[in-house]
Structure formats: C-alpha cells, structure tokens
Amino acid sequence: MSVRIARSIGEIDRAEWAQVFPPSPEGYDFYRAIEQTLSQQFKLFYILIYEGPTLQCLAPCFIMEYSLDTTISGPLKHFLSLVRCFVPRAFTVRAVICGSPTSDGKIGIRDLGSREILMEPIVGEMRAVALKENIPMLAFKDFWGRDAYLMKPLSRLGFHRIRSFPFVKLDIRFESFENYLRSLSRATRKDLKRKFKKVNGKVHIEMEVRNEVDDLLDEVYALYLQTLKKSDVIFETIPKEFFREVPRNIPEYAKFFLWRLDGRLVAFVFCLVTERALLDKYIGMDYSVAYKYHLYFITFRDILRWCIAHGIRRYESPQLGYEPKKRLDFTFIPDFVYVRHVNRVLNFFIGLACALLKPENFDPVLRRMIKKLMGTDRS
C-alpha cells in the first residue's frame, strides 16, 4: 500500500472520489464549498490509500482549534466563558480530526472487507501531520454506531471512545400531517394543535421554497446569527458566503425554506434534499416573534407537509435541540467521537476528561435518551 496526502479537494480526481464514496449531497462538491468558505476555521486535507494504482480508501480530515468545553452547557459553560475573558485560549487545543466539519464522519472504502486494516495507516498519517505541525490531539468526529467495526482498531491504537451528540431522524410513513399527528402521544398532539390554533387565522405566515437566496443573503444570515447566539454548544460558525456557495456547488440538492410574517422574513431552514431524504442543516429565526408564534413547530409542520407532498421518506435533523425532537417522535441515532493525545502519558488524562465532558452529563433529555439507546444498542 502507498499513501498520498491531498491538501485540497482539487488535487483529487472526481472519478477517484466516486470509486470509494456513493453519491451524496455532502460529497465532492460539498467539500469544495467547505474549502471555499470555512478555510479560516478549518484546514482541510485528505488521506488517500492506494494498493498499486487503485485507490482503496479516502479519509477527509481537517485541523482546527478545538474548545474542550464545546460539549458543556449550563452554569459551568458560563463560568468557563468568564475565565476566557481573562485567558482567551484557555481550554483550547489544536486537533487533527478525521471526518467532516459540518456533518457526521465518513471514510470512503472500496473493499469493505479490508476496512479494519486501513485504520492504522490513516492514524499513522494523522499522527505524522500532528507531529509536523506540533498538534497534540487526534480525533475521529461523529461516526455512527453502525461504523463500530470500522472503528474497532482505534481502541488498540490508544483512542478513547465517547458518545457524541446524537443525530436524529423521522421516518415519514404518513399520508398527511394530520395522520402524523395521530401517531403522537395525546399530550403532544393536544399541545401542537393548541400552538397551531394560536397562529392559524390570527397572523399571516407563508412559506416559500427556493434553490438560492442571493438577494436575501443578509437577512438570512442575520437570522442564522440570532439562532447561533441561543446555543450553548457551537462547533462551527458558518460564514455568510456558505449559504451562497453551497447552492452554487450543488444546485441539485440545496433548498431554502423561508417563512414570512406579514411579508417580513422571520425564519429559514437550509436543507439538502434527495429523492428520498431531506437533511435539515441550518436554521435561523427572528426571536422577537419566534416564541410568540411557535415558529419552530410551524417550520417543522410545513417542511413535513412538503416532504409528504414530494414523496420524501426520511427527515434528518442535526444535533442539539433534543427536547422538542423527542416530543415530535424523532429517532435518536447514536454516534461517537474517538480521541487521543499524541503523548501516551497525557493520553491517560484525556480519557478521564472525556468521561467528565460527555454531552449527556449536561443535558437531562439527552441522558434519558442515551440510557434508552443503551438498552437497545450495545454498540
């Protein structure tokens, strides 16, 4: 086997990418958009492993400044924020990470039968990059439980596995939104109907679906920033240009759902859509009216109706915001982060820190859901 490092997606032939990755909205062109817009936050590179002239494996990676308190929320988060006022780089380390900055982790492998033996050269190249650039941490970000066999060698290579923030999905098996409502608990159904009744006929909220928002970019981005400020957990901050460049790179997948209240833009959801699935990526709301008019549930209702009308069978939603998603009957998808320090001695203490900083330690809803997952999924 031989290994090559590509410092840009442009150094990889599109046909090579297709040899190891199935078609996906978050594929070759999506990574190109990430490089165009997120290069100040993430330094992307790609590990390619060949057997003779044939590409066997392609692992997208990136380098970033990672805040160790990313998974923390609540009072402790606010205390650490105060510490940062005096020591800006406190709790921040540089890390070499395998995966995607903006989605779940994927490694492209030609022959799944050989996947276990490929992890060692991937880790070896990540470690070489880390040593060359004086980076102390290695990690694999947000790999689903179904990848457990692929990730199994990481334990032998010194990595600690911790549960990350789960992704969620809703299988759309309903003929109408009203049919979906009947599948929910009585209390949730009653609460949703009350919320919709408060809005319907009282104010005029209309939805528009578009492939791009170049003429509304400033308004859309202002709503995104409002929602970002509401979150205790921030991994990446999407720049304004991201919402312009992604639709230009993958126009066949990008969709913007926009909501106007009496003509004024008050909410948007940016999605990637295939024939069978809708992936909700980023949301923004005007919080001067969001709670009053239950915009989160209005946007969910309208998107679900759109999915049913267009034959979409799966609605995938990003990490965080678990309490309403649990009530709306989304299924939680377990995923994991694997992390280690390049120094073996310090790596022991990283294991202790991982146990303390698990996301469920700071989110009671997530803690209950993970206990439920552990009862059905021992991966």
Residue pairs with C-beta under 8 A, 6 or more apart in sequence:
1 49
1 50
1 51
1 56
1 121
2 49
2 50
3 47
3 48
3 49
3 50
3 121
3 124
3 125
4 47
4 48
4 50
5 45
5 46
5 47
5 48
5 125
5 129
6 12
6 45
6 46
6 48
7 45
8 35
8 44
9 28
9 31
9 32
9 35
9 44
9 46
10 32
11 46
12 28
12 46
12 48
12 58
14 28
16 48
16 55
16 58
17 27
17 28
17 58
17 108
18 28
19 55
19 108
19 110
20 55
20 56
20 57
20 58
20 108
20 109
20 110
21 27
21 28
21 58
21 106
21 108
24 30
25 250
25 253
25 272
25 273
25 274
25 279
26 100
26 102
26 103
26 106
26 272
26 279
29 249
29 250
30 246
30 249
30 250
30 272
31 44
31 60
31 100
32 249
33 242
33 245
33 246
33 248
33 249
33 250
34 42
34 44
34 100
34 101
34 102
35 44
36 241
36 245
36 249
37 238
37 239
37 241
37 242
37 245
37 246
38 101
38 102
38 236
38 238
38 239
38 242
40 239
41 64
41 101
41 236
41 237
42 62
42 63
42 64
42 101
42 236
43 62
43 63
43 64
44 60
44 61
44 62
44 101
45 61
45 62
45 63
45 129
46 58
46 59
46 60
46 61
47 57
47 58
47 59
47 61
47 98
47 121
47 122
47 125
47 126
48 55
48 57
48 58
49 55
49 56
49 57
49 58
49 59
49 118
49 121
49 122
50 56
54 110
55 110
56 109
56 110
56 111
56 114
56 118
57 107
57 108
57 109
57 110
57 115
57 118
57 122
58 107
58 108
59 98
59 107
59 108
59 122
60 98
60 99
60 100
60 106
60 107
61 96
61 97
61 98
61 99
61 126
61 129
62 96
62 97
62 99
62 100
62 101
63 94
63 95
63 96
63 97
63 129
63 133
63 135
64 94
64 95
64 97
64 101
65 92
65 93
65 94
66 92
66 93
66 94
66 95
66 97
66 137
66 139
67 91
67 92
68 91
68 92
68 93
68 353
68 357
69 76
69 77
69 80
69 91
69 357
70 233
70 234
70 235
71 165
71 233
71 357
71 358
71 359
71 362
72 80
72 232
72 233
72 357
72 362
73 232
73 233
73 362
73 363
74 232
74 362
76 362
77 232
77 362
80 90
80 91
83 90
83 91
84 90
84 91
93 136
93 137
94 133
94 134
94 135
94 136
94 137
95 135
95 136
95 137
95 138
95 139
96 126
96 127
96 129
96 130
96 133
96 135
96 137
96 138
96 139
97 138
97 139
97 140
97 141
98 105
98 107
98 122
98 126
98 139
98 140
98 141
99 105
99 106
99 139
99 140
99 141
99 142
99 143
100 106
100 141
100 142
101 235
101 236
102 236
102 238
102 281
103 142
104 142
104 143
104 144
104 167
104 335
105 140
105 141
105 142
105 143
105 147
105 335
107 115
107 118
107 122
107 150
109 115
109 118
109 150
115 149
115 150
116 149
116 150
116 152
116 153
119 150
119 151
119 153
119 154
119 157
120 153
120 157
123 138
123 154
123 157
126 138
127 138
127 342
129 135
130 136
130 137
130 138
130 342
131 342
135 342
136 341
136 342
136 343
136 346
137 339
137 340
137 341
137 342
137 350
138 159
138 339
138 340
138 341
138 342
139 337
139 338
139 339
139 340
140 151
140 154
140 159
140 337
140 338
140 339
141 164
141 337
142 164
142 165
142 167
142 319
142 335
142 336
142 337
143 150
143 151
143 335
143 336
143 337
143 338
144 167
144 333
144 334
144 335
144 336
145 333
145 334
145 335
145 336
145 377
145 379
146 379
148 379
151 161
151 336
151 338
154 161
154 338
155 161
157 340
158 340
158 344
158 347
159 338
159 339
159 340
160 338
160 339
160 340
160 347
160 350
160 351
160 354
161 336
161 337
161 338
162 336
162 337
162 339
162 354
162 355
162 357
162 358
163 334
163 335
163 336
163 337
163 358
163 359
163 360
163 370
164 319
164 335
164 336
164 337
164 359
165 233
165 319
165 320
165 335
165 359
165 366
166 319
166 322
166 332
166 333
166 334
166 335
166 366
166 369
166 370
166 373
167 316
167 317
167 318
167 319
167 332
167 333
167 335
168 316
168 317
168 319
168 322
168 325
168 330
168 331
168 332
168 333
169 314
169 315
169 316
169 317
169 330
169 331
169 333
170 304
170 314
170 315
170 317
170 328
170 329
170 330
170 331
171 313
171 314
171 331
172 180
172 304
172 307
172 308
172 312
172 313
172 314
172 315
173 313
174 180
174 183
174 308
175 308
176 305
176 308
177 301
177 304
177 305
177 308
180 304
180 308
181 189
181 192
181 193
182 189
183 329
184 192
184 327
184 328
184 329
185 327
188 327
188 328
188 329
191 327
192 297
192 301
195 294
195 297
196 294
196 297
196 298
196 301
198 293
198 294
199 205
199 293
199 294
199 298
203 261
203 262
203 293
204 261
204 262
205 259
205 260
205 261
205 266
205 293
205 298
206 259
206 260
207 257
207 258
207 259
207 302
207 306
208 257
208 258
208 259
208 260
209 255
209 256
209 257
209 258
209 306
210 255
210 256
210 258
211 247
211 251
211 254
211 255
211 256
212 244
212 247
212 248
212 251
212 254
212 256
213 220
213 243
213 244
213 247
213 256
213 258
213 268
214 244
216 258
216 265
217 240
217 243
217 244
218 240
219 265
220 243
220 256
220 258
220 265
220 268
220 284
221 240
221 243
221 284
222 284
223 265
223 266
223 267
223 268
223 284
223 285
223 286
224 238
224 243
224 268
224 282
224 283
224 284
225 284
226 284
226 285
226 286
226 287
227 283
227 284
227 285
227 287
228 234
228 237
230 287
231 320
233 320
233 359
238 282
243 256
243 270
243 282
246 254
246 270
247 254
247 256
250 272
253 272
253 273
253 274
254 270
254 271
254 272
254 273
255 270
255 271
255 272
255 273
255 278
256 268
256 269
256 270
256 271
257 268
257 269
257 270
257 271
257 299
257 302
257 303
257 306
258 265
258 267
258 268
259 265
259 266
259 267
259 268
259 295
259 298
259 299
259 302
260 266
261 286
261 289
261 293
264 286
265 286
266 285
266 286
266 289
266 290
266 293
266 295
267 283
267 284
267 285
267 286
267 290
267 295
267 298
267 299
268 283
268 284
269 280
269 282
269 283
269 299
269 303
270 281
270 282
270 283
271 278
271 279
271 280
271 281
271 303
272 278
272 279
272 281
273 279
273 312
275 311
275 312
276 311
276 312
276 313
276 314
277 312
277 313
277 314
277 315
277 316
278 303
278 307
278 312
278 314
278 315
278 316
279 316
280 303
280 315
280 316
280 317
280 318
281 318
282 318
283 299
285 295
285 296
286 295
289 295
290 296
296 324
297 324
300 328
303 315
304 315
306 312
307 315
317 325
317 330
322 332
322 363
322 365
322 366
322 369
323 365
326 332
326 365
326 369
332 369
332 370
332 372
332 373
334 370
334 373
334 377
334 379
339 350
339 354
340 347
340 350
341 347
341 349
341 350
359 366
360 366
360 367
360 370
361 367
